[in-house]
Amino acid sequence: MDPVNLFDLAAQQARWLSVRQNAIAGNVANANTPGYRTNEIEPFERVLDRSRVAMTSTQAGHLTGGATEAGFAVKPEEPRHAVLPSDNTVAMEDELMKAGEVRRSFELNTAIVKAFHRMIMLSSKG
């Protein structure tokens, strides 16, 4: 197993969040465009799967206690393909919820990177 660099992983997620934010902004901008179909990008979990980042246990008793991999599986959301009066599939409520998720994910990503950076800086000062 290759080592996982936290900062590279955070940068990869930040790039993914930027692309998702751009797709959401395009959906909101075209909310009144007749015939427009909502754009969405693939989930970050699939991006991680392709980059071969997976959870592994380092000790035999690690990650036990009745937890199974099925509990960590991503459950697909119910698609909401309601056709609106303008004959498009953009629901502003959904897009605003997605925008809030992106904002919270950016904030979490930044907080984690900041905490690890501070820890590395403190440990290198000796």
Contacts in CASP RR format, 6 or more apart in sequence:
PFRMAT RR
TARGET T0000
AUTHOR 0000-0000-0000
METHOD contacts of the structure
MODEL  1
MDPVNLFDLAAQQARWLSVRQNAIAGNVANANTPGYRTNEIEPFERVLDR
SRVAMTSTQAGHLTGGATEAGFAVKPEEPRHAVLPSDNTVAMEDELMKAG
EVRRSFELNTAIVKAFHRMIMLSSKG
1 56 0 8 1.000
2 52 0 8 1.000
4 53 0 8 1.000
6 112 0 8 1.000
6 113 0 8 1.000
6 116 0 8 1.000
7 113 0 8 1.000
7 116 0 8 1.000
9 53 0 8 1.000
10 109 0 8 1.000
10 112 0 8 1.000
10 113 0 8 1.000
12 47 0 8 1.000
12 51 0 8 1.000
13 44 0 8 1.000
13 105 0 8 1.000
13 109 0 8 1.000
14 106 0 8 1.000
14 109 0 8 1.000
16 41 0 8 1.000
16 44 0 8 1.000
16 47 0 8 1.000
17 102 0 8 1.000
17 105 0 8 1.000
17 106 0 8 1.000
17 109 0 8 1.000
19 41 0 8 1.000
20 41 0 8 1.000
20 98 0 8 1.000
20 102 0 8 1.000
21 99 0 8 1.000
21 102 0 8 1.000
23 39 0 8 1.000
23 40 0 8 1.000
23 41 0 8 1.000
24 95 0 8 1.000
24 98 0 8 1.000
24 99 0 8 1.000
24 102 0 8 1.000
26 39 0 8 1.000
27 38 0 8 1.000
27 39 0 8 1.000
27 90 0 8 1.000
27 95 0 8 1.000
28 90 0 8 1.000
28 92 0 8 1.000
28 95 0 8 1.000
28 96 0 8 1.000
28 99 0 8 1.000
30 36 0 8 1.000
30 88 0 8 1.000
30 90 0 8 1.000
31 88 0 8 1.000
31 90 0 8 1.000
31 92 0 8 1.000
31 95 0 8 1.000
32 86 0 8 1.000
32 88 0 8 1.000
33 86 0 8 1.000
33 88 0 8 1.000
34 86 0 8 1.000
34 87 0 8 1.000
34 88 0 8 1.000
35 86 0 8 1.000
35 87 0 8 1.000
35 88 0 8 1.000
36 86 0 8 1.000
36 88 0 8 1.000
36 89 0 8 1.000
36 90 0 8 1.000
37 88 0 8 1.000
37 89 0 8 1.000
38 88 0 8 1.000
38 89 0 8 1.000
38 90 0 8 1.000
38 91 0 8 1.000
38 94 0 8 1.000
38 95 0 8 1.000
43 74 0 8 1.000
45 74 0 8 1.000
48 54 0 8 1.000
55 63 0 8 1.000
55 72 0 8 1.000
57 63 0 8 1.000
80 91 0 8 1.000
80 94 0 8 1.000
81 89 0 8 1.000
82 89 0 8 1.000
82 91 0 8 1.000
83 89 0 8 1.000
84 90 0 8 1.000
84 91 0 8 1.000
END
